[in-house]
């Protein structure tokens, strides 16, 4: 009984994730299509000034959903993935701030922060590359130490194998003298 419940829960999670993936992939396509200049000229969409703020709100909401979903998905799994999800979240927050300034939700006396999203992502990926570089150097040092230890053990074996015939020859020479 529990197995069926677990399988059903797994299918529900996969179905939810598939729907979320389609939504996240489809939203930029829809936003791109609706903001093309040729679409604005069509008589069907005469309320483009009303549509654009909603499209930006969808984009900001999409960024927040991606960030929260990814943070939930990688919680306690991968530190690198947590850092990427946090970077996406920071960028989404910066986008919310810009959207609120642009559409007078908050005072226009504030700063547009969206320009800093590139710096946030660059810094985040810089930290990831630095951590991976340091980890790779540490791994190489550990492997070099392991190889050096194996080399010493092999040299000791070779020295022992060289000494055994010499010892046998010495014993035979001593035996021949007696």
N, C-alpha and C positions, 0 to 999 in steps of 0.2 A: 504494500500500500504506500509506504513511504517512498519507494523507488518511483512509482508513478507520479507522486507529488513533486519529487525532485526533478523528474524529466519534464513535467509540465512547467515547473518554475524555470528550468533551463530554456525551454522553448519560448516562454514568455520573455525572458531576458534577451534572447536572440532576436525575437520579433520586435521588441522595443528598440534594440540597438539597430536593427535593420531600418526601422522607420525613422529613427533619429538620423541615421547616416543618409538616407534619401532626402530628408528635410534639410540637413546641413549642406549636402551637395547640390540640392535643387534651389535653395534660397539664393545663392550668388548668381546662378544662371537666370533666375527670374528677375533679380535686381538689375543685372546687366541688360537683359532684354528690355525691361521697362524704362531704363534710363538712356537708351539709345536716342539720338536726336530724331531719327526718323519716326520713332514711336510717339514722341511728343507732338509731332506734326499731325498725327492722325486725329480725326474728329472724335473718335471713340474716347480718347483720354483727354478731355478738355480740362480736367482738374489736376493737371500735373503738379502745380504748386502744393496741392493737398496730398498728393501721392508721395512726393519725394521725402518729406519728413517721416512718413510711415515706413518707407523703404529703409531709411537710415536706422529707424528704431528696430526694424527686423534684423538688420545687419548687426547692430549692437547686441540685441537679444541672442542672436546666433552665436556671437563670440562668447557671451556669458554662459550659454548652454554648453558649448564646446569645452570651455574652461572647467566648469563645474563637473561635467560628465567625465572629463579626463582626470581631474583630481580624484573623483570617487573611484574611477577605474584603476588608478595606479597607487592608491593609498597603500602604504606598507609593502610595495612591490619593488619599485625602481626609483632611486633618488633622482636619477637623470630625468625620468619622465615626470616626476613631481616638479622639478625645476622648470621644465618646458610648460607644463600645465599652469604653473604660477605665472610664468611670463605671459602666456596667452590671457590669463585673468587680469594682469596689470594692464595689458593693452586694451582689453575690453573696458576696463574702468576708465582709462584715458579716453576711449571713444565715447563713453557715456557722458563724460564731462564736456567734450566738444559738442556732442549732440544737444546737450542742455543749453550750452552757450549759444549755439547757432539758432535755436528755436525759442530763445528768450525764456526758457524755463528757469534759468538762474540769471543773475545780473551779467550784463555784457562787460562789466568791469573786470571779470576774471580772465584767466589765460587759457588759450587753446593749447591743450596738452597732447593732442594727437601726433604732433611732429616728434614727440619723444618716444613713440612706440618703436621706431627703428632702433634708437639707442638702447631701449630696454631689451629688445630681442637680441641685438648685437652683444650686449653685456651678458645676457643669459647664455647664449651659445659660446661666448668667449670663456665663461666659467666652465661650461661643459667640456670644451676642448682642452682647457688647462688641466682639469681633473683627469681626463682620460690620458693626457700626455704624462702627467705625474704617475698615474697608475701603470702605464706602459713601461716607464723607466724603472719603477719599483719591481715590476714583473721580470724585466730583463736582468736586473741586478740579482733577484732571487734565483733565476735560472742559471746565471753565470756562477753564483755561489754553489749551486747544486752540481753544475758541471765540474767545477774545480774540486769539489769533494769527491765526485765519482772518478775524476782523473787521478787524484792522490791515491784512492783505493786501488785503482787499476795499476798505477805505478808500483805500489807496494806488492801487488800480486805478481807483476812482472819481475820485480827484484827478487822475490821469493822463488819464482820459477827459475831464475838464473842461478841463484845460490844453490839450489838442490842438485843440479848436475855437477857443479864445482865441488860441493860437499861429497858427493858420491865419488868423484874422481880422487879427491883427497883421501877418502877412506880406502879406496882401492889401492892408491899409491902407498899408504901406510901399511895396508895388509900385504902388499907385495914385498915390502922391505922386511917384514917379519918372517 
